[in-house]
Amino acid sequence: MNVASRMPKLPAAVTAGRAVNSGKPPFLGFGLGLRAQHYDAILDGNPPVDWFEVISENYMVPGGQPLRVLDRIRERYPVVMHGVSLSIASTAPPNFEYLQGLKDLARRVEPKWVSDHLCWTGVHGKNLHDLLPIPYTQEALDHVVSRVLLVQDFLGRAIVLENVSTYVQFNNSEMTEWEFLAELSRRSGCWLLFDVNNVYVSAFNHGYDPHTFLNGIPADRVVQFHMAGHSHMGTHIIDTHDHPVCEDVWNLYIAALKRFGRVSTMIERDDNIPPLDELIVEVNRTREIAQAVLPAAGADAE
C-alpha cells in the first residue's frame, strides 16, 4: 500500500511548519518517573515530587490496575506522557492504531505534554523494543519532519522529542545530531527533551565534547531534562538507567541549566529500582542545583 494514501491531509498551518497548539509547555519543577514499585508509597503518602512522567505504553491498555492508579495519582500531581514506541523516524506506514491509543490516553490523562524519542523501534511490523539510531542526512530530516507534522496533526498538539543514547554512527551523515535536532524543531514546531545523561553517554562513545552538543541546541526549544544513571564499561558507556546519576552528569546538568535556564527536570530509573525515598534524594538534588545556579528561578519553583 502506498504510504501517502494512508496519511491524513494536513492543514496549511501544519504543513507550513507551525505545530498544532504550539504554546510552550509550562515549567513543572522537579519530578520523577512513575514506576509500579512506588505506587503504594505514593498513594499512602505525600512524596515531595512536583510531577510524574509516565511511560505511555504502560497505560494504553483499557482498564486494569495501572490505569486506575494513574487516575488517582494525576488527581494529586501534574503528569506528562513519555513513549517508547512512536518510532517517529521509521519508514514504515504510520501506525494509526497506536496513535489513536496514544490520543485516547492523552484525552484521559490530560498530560502537560506528550514525548517520545528521535529514533525508530522496529521493522516489518515487529517492535524490537530498542531505540535505534538514524543517519543525520537531509533526506532523513525531511522524512522525520513530515512524520512529526503528521503525528502532531493527529494528536492535535505539539510533541516533545528526546535525543537518544547511541553506540554507532553512520558514515553518510551530513550533519551532527544537534544540528539535526535544532532543524527538526525549527521546521516542525516540536519541542525538545534534552536528556543530559544521553548526551554524556553518546559524547563518550563517539569522542566529542558534550558541551558542543549542548551549545548546538536552541535554548528556547528545550522543555524538559532527563537525568539518569548508566553503566560504564571502560571503552564505552551503556545507557542502562540502573544506577544513580554520576558526578560528571550532574556537572553537565549545571551547564545545561546555564544554557537553557529554568527547565522541568526529572529522575529516570528503570532497573535496580530502589525505594522511593532514595530516588527523592536525587530529585531534591536536581532542585538544589537549579536553585544554586538559577536562584531567582529556583525560588519561583517552590
JOVENTA-V900031 format. One line per field, one symbol per residue. phi: phi as a letter, one per 20 degrees, with the letter a starting at -180 (. if undefined). psi: psi as a letter, one per 40 degrees, with the letter a starting at -180 (. if undefined). burial: 1 if it has 16 or more other ideal C-beta (glycine too) atoms within 10 Angstrom, else 0. Layout:
phi = ???
psi = ???
burial = ???
//
This chain:
phi = .fgffeeffefgffffndfflefffffdoccbffcgfdgffffecbgfdfacddfgffceegmnfgffffgffffdcfccdceccflfefefggefffffffffffffelffaccbdfaccablmdeelbdefcfedffffgffgffffffffffmbfdcddfdfccccefefdbefffffffffffenfecdeeffffffffffdmcfffffgfeeffededbddcbdbdeenebddedlccffefffgfffgfffffdmfcgcbedbcblfegggfffgfgffgfffffffcgfffffef
psi = hhddeehihhiddddeehihfeihiihebhaihhideedddddeagighdiihihddeeehhaidddddddddeddiiiihhieedfdeieiiigddddddddddddddfidihiaigaieiifehhefigiiiigiddddddddddddddddddfiiihhihihieiihdeheiiddddddddddddeiihhhhddddddddddefihdddddeehhdeeheiihhiiihheceihhgefeiihidddddddddddddeahhhiihhheifhiiddddddddddddddddddgdddddde.
burial = 00000010010001000011000010111111111001100100001011111111111100000110110011001111111111111100011001001110110010111111111111000000001111110001101111111111111011111111110000001010111111111011111111111111111110000100110010001111111111000000101110011100110110011001011111111000100100110110111011101100010010
//
